[in-house]
Amino acid sequence: MLKYPILRVICITTSVGALMALGVPATATAQEPGTDLIQLPAPQHTSATSVEQALTERHSVRQFADESVTLGEMAQLLWAAQGVTRPQAERPSHWPPEWEWQGGRRTNPSAGALYPLEVYLVAGNVEDIDAGLYRYEPLEHALAPVAAGDMREALTEVSLRQSAIADAPAVLVVAAVYQRVAVKYEERGTRYARIEVGAVAQSVYLQAGSLDLGTVLIGAFRDAEVKETLGLPADHEPLAIMPVGRRAEE
């Protein structure tokens, strides 16, 4: 279910052409429109890791073991990034009438509860799902297939050849749709969206630590080429790339 029918059109045909040009295997083909969502395992709300322990142990990991991650682990990370925590039936007065109401508050703060961020999963070696690009749907806690095929190497190419992206079994890409916050905060909305991505990144770091996984926040990439490689809509601006996987033995 698309939450923003006006703003969120996935440019699938552009994506396929761009990926082929970058050497992605021919299997990186667009999914058929209306493909069913992939329901994710329910998130866990307790663990044996305290917040203090997660903060103490938090660090960036750039070398990953050649092992898969589970769909449950990715579900937990996606929930930490944008999951719904407090359902809210009443539509806020500032919410644009042409947009479908999100229906709840999330794991990270957002100015005006406008939630300008979109989280994508670039899956390479994730158990129980095919390699490909997926968009996280917070309300359903599900994945929406966007395109098939392993895109990690192509994403590495447009991210200054940072090998952590190609080596990790999964990669999270966070993009902002600035119009969603500009509708209330105008130009200052851009600042708020960038603040929000920092909160998301820290939540992913802490959740990864509690799962005994590693991640690193990457901001060095060629924005336009990342958009082209993943076939993101024109109004999506990539802000962060976070490879995720099991730490390589040191």
C-alpha positions, 0 to 999 in steps of 0.5 A: 500500500503506497502511503504517498500516492502523489510523491512515491512513484518508483521509477522501475524502468529507469532503475533497470537501465541504470543497473545494466549500465553499471554491470549488475547481472541481468537478473536485476529486473523490476518486480511486477506492479502489485507484488505482494508485501513480504510480511516480516517477523514481529519485532522484539521489544526486550533483550538481554542488552541494556541501553548502557551496554549498547552505548558502551559497545557501539562502534563502526564495523567495516569488515564482515564475515562471509555469512548470511543474516536472518530475515528476523534480524533485518526485521528488527533493524528495520523496526529500529530505523522506522518502526511504528511504536504508538498507533494513532488513529486521529489525523493531525491537523497539519497533515496534508489531506492528499496524503494517507495518514501514517497511523502512528508514531515511530521509533525515532523522532520526526519534526511534526511527525511528518516522517520524511525518511524512507528506508530501503533494504539492499539484500544480498545474502539475507535468509528467506528472501531473494537478493534485491531491493526492498522498501520498508513499509512501517505500518505493515512492518513488511517489505515491498519488493522494488527490483530483483538482483544483487545490487551491492557491487553497483552500489559500491561503485557509486560509493567511492568503492567502499568495500564494506558495502559489497562485503556486507550481506545486507545494506540499509539505504535511508533517503529523505523526501524533503517535501513532506517536512517543507509542507509545514516547516518550509526551508527549515524542513531540510535541516529537520530531515537531516537531524532525523537521519542521525537519530535513525543511524544511532538506533540502527547502531544500537540495535545491531549491537544488541543482535551481535551484528556490526554496521557503519554509517556511510555518507560518502557517495555520489548522490545522483548515481545512488538514486540512479543505481537504485531507481529511486523516485526523483524526490528521494534524496539519499542521506545514509548507507549502512552495511550490516552483517556479522563482524569478521574475526579480528 
